[in-house]
Amino acid sequence: MDPQTELAKVKARIRALAARTVERGCSEAEAMAAAAKVGELLEVYGLSMSEVELREEACVQRVMVFNDPRRQAMGWLFPALLRFTECRGWTAGRADYVIFGLEPDVQMAEYLMHVIAGALGYEEVRFRNSTDYARSRAAPQAVLRSFRIGYADRVAARLEELGAHRRETARQAQAEAQRAGSAGTALVLVKERKIEEGFRALGVRLRTVSRSTVVRDKGAYGRGREAGGRVGLDRPVGQGPGTGRLPRR
């Protein structure tokens, strides 16, 4: 089979699997099985790229909208998700989250946003029905905001943890590639340049906005962190015995 034809089929399969979400009628087990397969395909695709294939890979842009109470939590963890998936991103208005990068990375970022947001909705319903929520003396909205921030903090920490592991693994691989005289480091630089050039071509000017929040209910914040530790974000990273996964804790 022609390499480009095979590549196109892989991408089509990734998109089909990424569409298998709880929000679209799949069971949680089906969605998690699809997530695992998406991770495997993306890792194999990335590891099998030649420099020519990488140069031909297009940068894409996706917009995800969270115009509901989950918006604050998703915005809180958004930077960590971008670092983990090696994408650029920004917010437009209050509800639009824009993701930019190479197509496989953007697909993974988009998928993870769906998984994280869906899990937050599920966990919040559980929390609303708990005795902890009923006993709180704070205003209901303040309790729920504290829960969402706790959730976002924990998910962000997990993403940062695995991202650090991936970067260290990449650093070691680059060092080994240099010793062996291969193009491993060159591929990384080509990817970085391609994303930077694509971003400049957009003509988007970003500004950094600092944000802060106040936790009104520490108990709700703690329950949110526990919920953030339960999110099924298992994604294969690399291959072999040293494969890393987002820890559930």
Secondary structure as a PSIPRED ss2 file (coil, helix, strand):
# PSIPRED VFORMAT (PSIPRED V4.0)

   1 M C   1.000  0.000  0.000
   2 D C   1.000  0.000  0.000
   3 P H   0.000  1.000  0.000
   4 Q H   0.000  1.000  0.000
   5 T H   0.000  1.000  0.000
   6 E H   0.000  1.000  0.000
   7 L H   0.000  1.000  0.000
   8 A H   0.000  1.000  0.000
   9 K H   0.000  1.000  0.000
  10 V H   0.000  1.000  0.000
  11 K H   0.000  1.000  0.000
  12 A H   0.000  1.000  0.000
  13 R H   0.000  1.000  0.000
  14 I H   0.000  1.000  0.000
  15 R H   0.000  1.000  0.000
  16 A H   0.000  1.000  0.000
  17 L H   0.000  1.000  0.000
  18 A H   0.000  1.000  0.000
  19 A C   1.000  0.000  0.000
  20 R C   1.000  0.000  0.000
  21 T C   1.000  0.000  0.000
  22 V H   0.000  1.000  0.000
  23 E H   0.000  1.000  0.000
  24 R H   0.000  1.000  0.000
  25 G C   1.000  0.000  0.000
  26 C C   1.000  0.000  0.000
  27 S C   1.000  0.000  0.000
  28 E H   0.000  1.000  0.000
  29 A H   0.000  1.000  0.000
  30 E H   0.000  1.000  0.000
  31 A H   0.000  1.000  0.000
  32 M H   0.000  1.000  0.000
  33 A H   0.000  1.000  0.000
  34 A H   0.000  1.000  0.000
  35 A H   0.000  1.000  0.000
  36 A H   0.000  1.000  0.000
  37 K H   0.000  1.000  0.000
  38 V H   0.000  1.000  0.000
  39 G H   0.000  1.000  0.000
  40 E H   0.000  1.000  0.000
  41 L H   0.000  1.000  0.000
  42 L H   0.000  1.000  0.000
  43 E H   0.000  1.000  0.000
  44 V H   0.000  1.000  0.000
  45 Y H   0.000  1.000  0.000
  46 G H   0.000  1.000  0.000
  47 L H   0.000  1.000  0.000
  48 S C   1.000  0.000  0.000
  49 M C   1.000  0.000  0.000
  50 S C   1.000  0.000  0.000
  51 E H   0.000  1.000  0.000
  52 V H   0.000  1.000  0.000
  53 E H   0.000  1.000  0.000
  54 L H   0.000  1.000  0.000
  55 R H   0.000  1.000  0.000
  56 E H   0.000  1.000  0.000
  57 E C   1.000  0.000  0.000
  58 A C   1.000  0.000  0.000
  59 C E   0.000  0.000  1.000
  60 V E   0.000  0.000  1.000
  61 Q E   0.000  0.000  1.000
  62 R E   0.000  0.000  1.000
  63 V E   0.000  0.000  1.000
  64 M E   0.000  0.000  1.000
  65 V E   0.000  0.000  1.000
  66 F C   1.000  0.000  0.000
  67 N C   1.000  0.000  0.000
  68 D C   1.000  0.000  0.000
  69 P C   1.000  0.000  0.000
  70 R C   1.000  0.000  0.000
  71 R H   0.000  1.000  0.000
  72 Q H   0.000  1.000  0.000
  73 A H   0.000  1.000  0.000
  74 M H   0.000  1.000  0.000
  75 G H   0.000  1.000  0.000
  76 W H   0.000  1.000  0.000
  77 L H   0.000  1.000  0.000
  78 F H   0.000  1.000  0.000
  79 P H   0.000  1.000  0.000
  80 A H   0.000  1.000  0.000
  81 L H   0.000  1.000  0.000
  82 L H   0.000  1.000  0.000
  83 R H   0.000  1.000  0.000
  84 F H   0.000  1.000  0.000
  85 T H   0.000  1.000  0.000
  86 E C   1.000  0.000  0.000
  87 C C   1.000  0.000  0.000
  88 R E   0.000  0.000  1.000
  89 G E   0.000  0.000  1.000
  90 W E   0.000  0.000  1.000
  91 T E   0.000  0.000  1.000
  92 A E   0.000  0.000  1.000
  93 G C   1.000  0.000  0.000
  94 R C   1.000  0.000  0.000
  95 A C   1.000  0.000  0.000
  96 D E   0.000  0.000  1.000
  97 Y E   0.000  0.000  1.000
  98 V E   0.000  0.000  1.000
  99 I E   0.000  0.000  1.000
 100 F E   0.000  0.000  1.000
 101 G E   0.000  0.000  1.000
 102 L E   0.000  0.000  1.000
 103 E H   0.000  1.000  0.000
 104 P H   0.000  1.000  0.000
 105 D H   0.000  1.000  0.000
 106 V H   0.000  1.000  0.000
 107 Q H   0.000  1.000  0.000
 108 M H   0.000  1.000  0.000
 109 A H   0.000  1.000  0.000
 110 E H   0.000  1.000  0.000
 111 Y H   0.000  1.000  0.000
 112 L H   0.000  1.000  0.000
 113 M H   0.000  1.000  0.000
 114 H H   0.000  1.000  0.000
 115 V H   0.000  1.000  0.000
 116 I H   0.000  1.000  0.000
 117 A H   0.000  1.000  0.000
 118 G H   0.000  1.000  0.000
 119 A H   0.000  1.000  0.000
 120 L H   0.000  1.000  0.000
 121 G H   0.000  1.000  0.000
 122 Y H   0.000  1.000  0.000
 123 E H   0.000  1.000  0.000
 124 E H   0.000  1.000  0.000
 125 V H   0.000  1.000  0.000
 126 R H   0.000  1.000  0.000
 127 F H   0.000  1.000  0.000
 128 R H   0.000  1.000  0.000
 129 N C   1.000  0.000  0.000
 130 S C   1.000  0.000  0.000
 131 T H   0.000  1.000  0.000
 132 D H   0.000  1.000  0.000
 133 Y H   0.000  1.000  0.000
 134 A H   0.000  1.000  0.000
 135 R H   0.000  1.000  0.000
 136 S C   1.000  0.000  0.000
 137 R C   1.000  0.000  0.000
 138 A C   1.000  0.000  0.000
 139 A C   1.000  0.000  0.000
 140 P H   0.000  1.000  0.000
 141 Q H   0.000  1.000  0.000
 142 A H   0.000  1.000  0.000
 143 V H   0.000  1.000  0.000
 144 L H   0.000  1.000  0.000
 145 R H   0.000  1.000  0.000
 146 S H   0.000  1.000  0.000
 147 F H   0.000  1.000  0.000
 148 R H   0.000  1.000  0.000
 149 I H   0.000  1.000  0.000
 150 G H   0.000  1.000  0.000
 151 Y H   0.000  1.000  0.000
 152 A H   0.000  1.000  0.000
 153 D H   0.000  1.000  0.000
 154 R H   0.000  1.000  0.000
 155 V H   0.000  1.000  0.000
 156 A H   0.000  1.000  0.000
 157 A H   0.000  1.000  0.000
 158 R H   0.000  1.000  0.000
 159 L H   0.000  1.000  0.000
 160 E H   0.000  1.000  0.000
 161 E H   0.000  1.000  0.000
 162 L H   0.000  1.000  0.000
 163 G H   0.000  1.000  0.000
 164 A H   0.000  1.000  0.000
 165 H H   0.000  1.000  0.000
 166 R H   0.000  1.000  0.000
 167 R H   0.000  1.000  0.000
 168 E H   0.000  1.000  0.000
 169 T H   0.000  1.000  0.000
 170 A H   0.000  1.000  0.000
 171 R H   0.000  1.000  0.000
 172 Q H   0.000  1.000  0.000
 173 A H   0.000  1.000  0.000
 174 Q H   0.000  1.000  0.000
 175 A H   0.000  1.000  0.000
 176 E H   0.000  1.000  0.000
 177 A H   0.000  1.000  0.000
 178 Q H   0.000  1.000  0.000
 179 R H   0.000  1.000  0.000
 180 A H   0.000  1.000  0.000
 181 G C   1.000  0.000  0.000
 182 S C   1.000  0.000  0.000
 183 A C   1.000  0.000  0.000
 184 G H   0.000  1.000  0.000
 185 T H   0.000  1.000  0.000
 186 A H   0.000  1.000  0.000
 187 L H   0.000  1.000  0.000
 188 V H   0.000  1.000  0.000
 189 L H   0.000  1.000  0.000
 190 V H   0.000  1.000  0.000
 191 K H   0.000  1.000  0.000
 192 E H   0.000  1.000  0.000
 193 R H   0.000  1.000  0.000
 194 K H   0.000  1.000  0.000
 195 I H   0.000  1.000  0.000
 196 E H   0.000  1.000  0.000
 197 E H   0.000  1.000  0.000
 198 G H   0.000  1.000  0.000
 199 F H   0.000  1.000  0.000
 200 R H   0.000  1.000  0.000
 201 A H   0.000  1.000  0.000
 202 L H   0.000  1.000  0.000
 203 G C   1.000  0.000  0.000
 204 V C   1.000  0.000  0.000
 205 R C   1.000  0.000  0.000
 206 L C   1.000  0.000  0.000
 207 R C   1.000  0.000  0.000
 208 T C   1.000  0.000  0.000
 209 V C   1.000  0.000  0.000
 210 S C   1.000  0.000  0.000
 211 R C   1.000  0.000  0.000
 212 S C   1.000  0.000  0.000
 213 T C   1.000  0.000  0.000
 214 V C   1.000  0.000  0.000
 215 V C   1.000  0.000  0.000
 216 R C   1.000  0.000  0.000
 217 D C   1.000  0.000  0.000
 218 K H   0.000  1.000  0.000
 219 G H   0.000  1.000  0.000
 220 A H   0.000  1.000  0.000
 221 Y H   0.000  1.000  0.000
 222 G H   0.000  1.000  0.000
 223 R H   0.000  1.000  0.000
 224 G H   0.000  1.000  0.000
 225 R H   0.000  1.000  0.000
 226 E H   0.000  1.000  0.000
 227 A H   0.000  1.000  0.000
 228 G H   0.000  1.000  0.000
 229 G C   1.000  0.000  0.000
 230 R C   1.000  0.000  0.000
 231 V C   1.000  0.000  0.000
 232 G C   1.000  0.000  0.000
 233 L C   1.000  0.000  0.000
 234 D C   1.000  0.000  0.000
 235 R C   1.000  0.000  0.000
 236 P C   1.000  0.000  0.000
 237 V E   0.000  0.000  1.000
 238 G C   1.000  0.000  0.000
 239 Q C   1.000  0.000  0.000
 240 G C   1.000  0.000  0.000
 241 P C   1.000  0.000  0.000
 242 G C   1.000  0.000  0.000
 243 T C   1.000  0.000  0.000
 244 G E   0.000  0.000  1.000
 245 R C   1.000  0.000  0.000
 246 L C   1.000  0.000  0.000
 247 P C   1.000  0.000  0.000
 248 R C   1.000  0.000  0.000
 249 R C   1.000  0.000  0.000
